Amino acid sequence: MAFTVAIIGRPNVGKSTLFNRLVGRRLALVDDEPGVTRDRREGEGRLGDLSFKLIDTAGLEQARDESLSARMQAQTAAAIAQADAVFFLVDARAGAIPDDRSFADLVRKSGKPAILVANKSEGRGGAAGALEAYALGLGEPVAISAEHGEGLADLYEALRAALPAATEPAEPDAPVATATDDKPIRIAVVGRPNTGKSTLINRLLGDERLLTGPEPGITRDAIAVDLHWHDRDFRIHDTAGLRRRARITEKLEKLSVADTLAAIRFAEVVIVLIDSQTPFEEQDTRIVDLVEREGRAIVVGINKWDLVKPPPGALSRLRAETDRLLPQIKGVPVVTLSAYTGAGLDRLMAAVVEAYAVWNRRVPTAALNRFLSQAVSANPPPAAGGRRPRLDYITQPKARPPTFVLFSSRAAALAETYRRYLVNSLREAFALPGTPIRLTLRSKPNPYANRKRRR
């Protein structure tokens, strides 16, 4: 991607729809409600043989200083400054309105090549409205329908004309960059609304990349950004705050929650951010349980530590309380931090790297079976129906998370309490703190079963 294009315009003109169309998948949330997009989202766009970085932005609105709309507009201004060219979208069905003219001046002042795009141009009403866009003084409008994929060939030609040098085909002998084997660790930051998720990522980046503020629920899309921290690469997703399911009634919030769940499934390590002023509310434990069920490595971050005055020994008690409330991930890393001041960020990222290593850990089969023999000797499985299940063999078929298969003479008869005993013993014996552990029980085939049937 040799160049960058930002998509800007008023709310509800179809910016996110065009973004999704050009990146080839539904990355940005789309809804009929105006103002869905708030943060700027990046993706790899394609038009014909052109590949480029594409930035979706919040809708431009007239705004007061320090308001949420003003902060959203600042994010759009940052996208324009980052871009090599701008797609300025207008709604062809509405025609050019005063706000379009005001923001067209903003684009002209930026000095960036601008392509005027009249979206929603399908039908007679759209065609007539596209002609009105000439009055904006940004040249001939390109009539498209982002929803139906119409007019993209004309948009391709306009982009080639706006950036002739950047869109020139590469020379055949030009060196091609090769991918490295060191892939970034994928992280999702999740938690209740207003726990400081966006503030944390901005502090890690050293830039106001994500929209923040005192209002809960600012983040809607799961926004991914690249982070280089102490010689390691990370791909980190900011997500919308997760409220209790019973409180989620609006369609848009449901879409945001679905986007957050997708980010968790994409992640390798999930930072569950908890507000130190109201730690471990029921929703916090629900979120951790959700992440554990998805099988992701977990780090618990206790944010806003600068706002509390912890007594001596508070951190030890906090870790003990974490193990009590979250026994399924006993030993999970608990890191106190302040996203506002930056305190504790080195500890947090070190915990992420360690949790990732534990999540990938493999145990040799020989060591596992020595462990099994010792565990059974120390605490034999309880008898069921007058017979004690025999535990024959254990192996680890995969990691990410560590997954073990235990073969037994009567797998179905093994008590759940004994299964938990084995999981906790595996965690202690092979240094697997805090990571989800999967233990599958399988009955060992009876070699005499076929002989009995033949008789």
C-alpha positions in Angstrom: 0.0 0.0 0.0 1.9 2.9 -1.3 -0.6 5.6 -0.5 -3.5 6.5 1.9 -7.0 7.7 1.2 -9.4 9.1 3.8 -13.2 9.0 3.3 -14.9 12.0 4.8 -18.3 13.7 4.7 -21.4 14.4 6.7 -23.1 11.7 8.9 -25.1 9.1 7.0 -23.8 9.7 3.5 -22.5 6.1 3.2 -18.8 6.5 4.3 -18.7 3.2 6.2 -20.6 1.4 3.4 -18.0 2.5 0.9 -15.2 1.6 3.3 -16.6 -1.9 3.6 -17.1 -2.2 -0.2 -13.5 -1.2 -0.9 -11.9 -3.4 1.8 -14.1 -6.3 0.7 -15.6 -7.2 4.1 -17.8 -5.8 6.8 -15.2 -4.1 9.1 -17.1 -1.0 9.9 -20.5 -0.9 11.6 -23.3 0.3 9.3 -26.8 1.4 10.3 -29.5 3.9 9.2 -28.9 5.9 12.4 -26.5 8.9 11.6 -23.3 9.2 13.5 -22.5 5.5 13.9 -18.8 5.9 13.2 -16.9 7.8 15.8 -13.2 6.7 15.7 -11.2 6.5 12.5 -10.9 3.0 11.2 -8.2 1.7 8.8 -8.2 -1.1 6.3 -6.6 -2.3 3.1 -8.7 -0.9 0.2 -8.7 -2.2 -3.3 -9.9 -0.5 -6.5 -9.1 -2.6 -9.6 -5.4 -3.2 -9.5 -4.8 -0.4 -6.9 -4.1 -1.3 -3.3 -4.0 1.4 -0.6 -4.6 2.2 3.0 -8.2 3.4 3.5 -9.4 5.4 6.5 -13.1 5.6 7.5 -14.0 8.6 9.6 -16.8 10.1 11.7 -19.4 12.3 10.1 -18.5 15.9 10.0 -20.8 18.1 12.0 -20.8 21.7 13.3 -19.6 21.4 16.9 -18.7 23.3 20.0 -15.2 23.1 21.5 -14.7 20.2 23.9 -18.0 18.5 22.8 -18.0 14.9 21.7 -18.7 16.1 18.1 -15.7 18.4 18.3 -13.4 15.5 19.4 -14.8 13.4 16.5 -14.1 16.2 14.1 -10.5 16.4 15.4 -10.1 12.6 14.6 -11.3 13.4 11.0 -8.8 16.2 10.7 -6.1 13.8 11.8 -7.2 11.4 9.1 -7.0 14.1 6.4 -3.5 15.1 7.5 -2.5 11.4 7.3 -4.0 10.9 3.9 -2.5 11.4 0.4 -6.0 11.9 -1.1 -9.6 12.4 0.1 -12.9 10.9 -1.0 -15.4 13.6 -0.1 -18.8 11.9 0.0 -22.1 13.7 -0.4 -25.6 12.2 -0.5 -26.8 12.5 -4.1 -30.4 12.1 -3.0 -30.2 15.1 -0.7 -28.1 17.2 -3.0 -25.5 19.7 -1.8 -26.6 21.3 1.5 -24.9 24.2 3.4 -23.0 21.8 5.7 -21.4 20.1 2.6 -20.2 23.5 1.4 -18.7 24.4 4.8 -16.8 21.1 4.9 -15.8 21.3 1.3 -13.9 24.5 2.3 -12.1 22.4 5.0 -11.0 19.9 2.4 -9.7 22.7 0.1 -7.7 24.3 2.9 -6.0 20.9 3.6 -4.3 21.1 0.1 -4.9 17.3 -0.4 -6.2 16.0 -3.7 -9.9 15.6 -3.3 -12.3 13.4 -5.2 -15.9 14.5 -4.9 -18.1 11.3 -4.6 -21.9 11.5 -5.0 -23.0 8.4 -3.2 -26.6 6.9 -3.4 -26.8 8.0 -7.1 -28.9 5.0 -8.2 -32.3 6.0 -9.6 -33.5 9.4 -11.0 -33.4 11.2 -7.7 -29.8 10.3 -7.2 -28.7 11.3 -10.7 -30.3 14.8 -10.3 -28.7 15.3 -6.9 -25.3 14.3 -8.2 -25.4 17.3 -10.6 -25.9 19.7 -7.6 -22.6 18.6 -6.2 -20.8 20.6 -8.9 -21.6 23.7 -6.8 -19.2 22.6 -4.1 -16.2 23.6 -6.2 -14.3 20.3 -5.9 -14.6 19.3 -9.5 -16.8 16.8 -11.3 -18.6 14.5 -9.0 -18.2 10.8 -9.4 -21.6 9.2 -9.2 -21.6 5.9 -7.3 -23.8 3.5 -5.2 -21.6 2.1 -2.5 -24.4 -0.2 -1.4 -24.8 -1.8 -4.9 -21.2 -1.5 -6.1 -22.1 0.8 -9.0 -19.7 3.5 -10.4 -16.5 2.0 -8.9 -14.8 2.0 -12.3 -15.3 5.8 -12.5 -14.0 6.1 -9.0 -10.9 4.1 -10.0 -10.2 6.5 -12.9 -10.7 9.5 -10.7 -8.2 8.1 -8.1 -5.6 7.5 -10.9 -6.0 11.1 -12.1 -5.7 12.5 -8.5 -2.6 10.6 -7.7 -0.9 9.8 -11.0 2.6 9.1 -9.5 1.4 6.9 -6.6 -1.0 4.9 -8.7 1.6 4.2 -11.5 2.1 0.4 -12.0 5.2 -0.9 -10.3 8.3 -1.7 -12.4 8.7 -5.5 -13.0 12.1 -5.4 -11.5 11.1 -3.5 -8.4 12.0 -5.3 -5.2 9.1 -6.9 -3.4 8.9 -6.7 0.4 8.9 -10.1 2.0 6.8 -10.9 5.1 8.7 -11.8 8.3 7.9 -14.8 10.5 7.5 -12.6 13.5 3.8 -12.0 13.5 2.4 -9.4 15.9 0.6 -10.6 19.0 -3.1 -10.0 18.6 -4.7 -8.3 21.6 -8.2 -7.2 22.5 -8.9 -4.8 25.3 -12.4 -5.4 26.8 -14.4 -4.4 29.8 -17.4 -2.5 31.1 -18.2 0.9 29.6 -15.9 3.8 30.8 -13.1 1.6 32.3 -10.5 3.5 30.2 -9.9 1.1 27.3 -9.4 3.8 24.6 -7.3 5.9 27.0 -5.1 2.9 27.7 -4.4 2.3 24.0 -3.8 6.0 23.3 -1.2 6.0 26.2 0.5 2.9 24.7 0.6 4.5 21.3 1.7 7.9 22.6 -0.9 9.5 20.4 -4.6 10.5 20.7 -5.4 7.9 18.1 -8.8 6.9 19.6 -11.7 9.0 20.7 -11.9 9.4 24.5 -14.0 11.4 27.0 -16.0 11.2 30.2 -19.1 10.0 28.3 -19.6 6.2 28.7 -20.1 4.2 25.5 -18.1 6.4 23.1 -16.4 3.5 21.3 -18.7 1.6 19.0 -16.6 -0.2 16.4 -13.8 -2.6 17.4 -10.8 -0.5 16.1 -7.5 -2.2 15.4 -4.2 -0.4 15.6 -0.6 -1.5 15.3 1.7 -1.1 18.3 5.5 -1.5 18.6 6.5 -1.8 22.3 10.0 -2.7 23.5 11.0 -4.5 20.3 7.8 -6.5 20.1 4.9 -5.9 17.6 1.3 -6.0 18.6 -2.0 -5.6 16.8 -4.4 -4.2 19.5 -8.2 -3.9 19.2 -10.1 -1.3 21.1 -13.7 -2.4 21.8 -17.1 -1.1 22.9 -17.9 -1.5 26.6 -19.9 -4.6 27.4 -23.0 -4.1 29.6 -25.3 -6.7 31.0 -27.3 -8.4 28.2 -30.6 -7.3 29.8 -29.7 -3.6 29.5 -28.9 -3.9 25.8 -32.0 -2.9 23.8 -30.9 -0.7 21.0 -29.9 -2.3 17.6 -26.7 -0.2 17.4 -25.4 -1.4 20.8 -26.2 -5.0 19.8 -24.0 -4.5 16.7 -21.2 -3.0 18.9 -21.4 -6.0 21.2 -21.2 -8.4 18.2 -18.1 -6.5 17.0 -16.5 -6.8 20.4 -17.1 -10.6 20.4 -15.5 -10.9 17.0 -12.5 -9.0 18.3 -12.2 -11.4 21.2 -12.3 -14.4 18.9 -9.7 -12.8 16.7 -7.4 -12.0 19.6 -4.7 -14.2 21.1 -4.5 -12.3 24.4 -7.4 -10.4 26.0 -6.8 -7.6 28.5 -9.9 -7.4 30.7 -9.8 -3.9 32.1 -11.5 -3.3 35.4 -12.2 0.0 37.2 -10.3 0.0 40.5 -13.0 2.2 42.1 -15.7 -0.5 41.5 -13.7 -3.7 41.1 -15.1 -7.1 40.2 -18.7 -6.3 39.7 -20.8 -9.1 38.4 -20.4 -7.9 34.8 -16.6 -8.1 35.2 -16.7 -11.8 36.1 -19.2 -12.4 33.3 -16.7 -10.8 30.8 -13.8 -12.9 32.1 -15.9 -16.1 31.9 -16.8 -15.2 28.3 -13.1 -14.8 27.4 -12.2 -18.0 29.1 -14.9 -19.9 27.2 -13.5 -18.6 24.0 -10.1 -20.0 25.0 -8.1 -16.8 24.9 -5.1 -15.9 27.1 -6.2 -13.4 29.8 -4.6 -10.5 31.6 -6.6 -8.6 34.2 -5.8 -4.9 34.3 -7.0 -2.9 37.3 -7.2 0.6 35.8 -7.4 4.1 37.5 -5.2 2.9 40.4 -4.1 6.5 40.7 -7.6 7.4 41.9 -7.6 5.0 44.9 -5.5 5.0 48.1 -4.8 1.3 48.6 -3.8 0.2 52.1 -0.7 -2.0 52.6 -1.2 -5.5 51.2 -4.1 -4.4 48.9 -2.6 -5.9 45.8 -2.1 -9.3 47.5 -5.6 -9.3 48.7 -6.8 -8.3 45.2 -5.0 -11.2 43.6 -6.4 -13.6 46.2 -9.9 -12.2 45.5 -9.3 -12.7 41.8 -8.5 -16.4 42.3 -11.5 -16.8 44.5 -13.9 -15.2 42.0 -12.3 -16.7 38.9 -11.2 -20.2 39.9 -11.4 -21.3 36.2 -8.3 -19.2 35.5 -6.5 -19.5 38.8 -3.2 -17.5 38.8 -4.3 -15.1 36.1 -1.9 -12.1 35.9 -3.4 -9.1 37.8 -1.7 -5.7 36.9 -2.6 -2.4 38.6 -2.1 0.6 36.2 -3.2 4.1 35.3 -3.9 4.6 31.7 -4.2 8.3 32.4 -0.7 8.7 33.9 1.0 5.7 32.2 2.0 4.0 35.4 2.1 0.2 35.2 2.1 -0.1 31.4 5.5 -1.9 31.2 4.1 -4.5 33.7 1.0 -4.8 31.7 2.7 -5.5 28.4 5.2 -7.9 30.1 2.2 -9.8 31.5 0.7 -9.9 28.0 3.9 -11.4 26.5 4.1 -14.0 29.4 0.4 -14.9 29.1 0.9 -15.4 25.4 3.9 -17.7 26.1 1.9 -19.8 28.6 -1.1 -20.0 26.2 1.3 -21.5 23.6 3.0 -23.9 26.0 3.3 -27.6 25.1 4.1 -30.4 27.6 5.9 -33.7 26.5 3.8 -36.8 26.6 6.2 -38.6 28.8 6.1 -35.8 31.4 2.3 -35.8 31.3 2.0 -39.5 32.0 4.5 -39.3 34.9 2.3 -36.5 36.2 -0.9 -38.6 35.8 0.7 -41.5 37.7 1.7 -39.3 40.6 -1.7 -37.5 40.7 -3.7 -40.7 40.8 -1.4 -42.1 43.5 -1.8 -39.0 45.6 -5.6 -38.9 45.1 -7.3 -41.8 43.3 -10.5 -41.1 41.4 -13.7 -41.9 43.4 -15.5 -45.1 42.7 -18.7 -44.9 40.7 -21.2 -47.8 40.8 -18.9 -49.9 42.9 -16.0 -49.6 40.4 -13.1 -47.1 40.3 -12.4 -45.6 36.9 -8.9 -46.5 35.6 -6.9 -43.5 34.1 -4.7 -45.0 31.4 -3.1 -42.3 29.3 -2.9 -38.5 28.8 -1.6 -36.4 25.9 -1.6 -32.9 24.7 -2.8 -32.7 21.0 -2.6 -28.9 20.8 -1.9 -25.6 22.5 -3.6 -22.2 22.2 -5.1 -22.9 24.8 -3.4 -25.9 26.3 -5.6 -28.9 25.5 -5.3 -32.3 27.0 -7.0 -35.6 26.2 -7.3 -38.2 29.0 -8.1 -41.8 28.1 -9.9 -43.8 30.8 -11.7 -47.2 31.1 -14.9 -45.4 32.1 -14.6 -41.7 31.1 -18.3 -40.9 31.7 -18.1 -42.1 35.3 -15.2 -39.7 36.3 -16.6 -37.2 38.7 -16.6 -33.5 37.8 -14.8 -32.7 41.0 -12.0 -35.1 40.1 -11.7 -33.5 36.6 -11.3 -30.1 38.3 -8.6 -31.6 40.5 -6.7 -32.8 37.5 -7.0 -29.4 35.7 -5.7 -27.6 38.8 -2.9 -30.1 39.2 -1.9 -29.7 35.5 -1.8 -25.9 36.0 0.5 -26.2 39.0 2.7 -29.0 37.7 3.5 -27.4 34.3 3.4 -23.7 35.1 0.1 -22.8 33.3 -1.2 -20.0 35.5 -4.2 -18.1 34.4 -4.6 -19.6 31.0 -7.8 -21.6 30.0 -7.1 -25.4 30.1 -9.2 -27.8 28.1 -9.3 -31.4 29.4 -11.3 -33.9 27.2 -12.1 -37.4 28.6 -12.3 -40.3 26.2 -13.1 -43.9 26.9 -10.4 -46.4 26.0 -11.7 -49.1 23.6 -12.2 -52.5 25.2 -10.0 -55.0 23.2 -12.3 -57.9 24.3 -15.6 -56.4 23.2 -15.4 -57.9 19.7 -14.4 -61.3 21.0 -17.5 -61.4 23.3 -19.8 -60.5 20.4 -18.3 -63.3 18.2 -19.1 -65.9 20.9 
